[in-house]
Amino acid sequence: MTNSDYLLKAAIKKVTEKLNEIVVEKIEEATNIAQDAPEIIKKEFDTLREAIIEEAARMENEMSTKKNTDNAESYRDPNLSEVLKEIQEIEEKIEQFNKKMNNYI
């Protein structure tokens, strides 16, 4: 064998060893990832669930604020304001009546 034959065989041997080393390393990494995958998926699902709950709360608050704004705008109507005032007075009278009834019982 000539020096170039030895050089070629040595190059092939070292390249093969390096490729085997890389493949083994990547297989170990993939195994670790596969073992951690359920935990990673659970964390991502929990994060998504929390984001959905927060968005639902935000939307609920937004709708509540919008309803309050709508009610505030309806108070501007003088006839409606009078009716609401009368309803409030009736509620107060019912509350007073209930208190008196509870005192008798």
Stockholm file with secondary structure:
# STOCKHOLM 1.0

chainA/1-105         MTNSDYLLKAAIKKVTEKLNEIVVEKIEEATNIAQDAPEIIKKEFDTLREAIIEEAARMENEMSTKKNTDNAESYRDPNLSEVLKEIQEIEEKIEQFNKKMNNYI
#=GR chainA/1-105 SS CCHHHHHHHHHHHHHHHHHHHHHHHHHHHHHHHHHHHHHHHHHHHHHHHHHHHHHHHHHHHHHHHHHHHHHHHHTTSHHHHHHHHHHHHHHHHHHHHHHHHHHHC
#=GC SS_cons         CCHHHHHHHHHHHHHHHHHHHHHHHHHHHHHHHHHHHHHHHHHHHHHHHHHHHHHHHHHHHHHHHHHHHHHHHHTTSHHHHHHHHHHHHHHHHHHHHHHHHHHHC
//
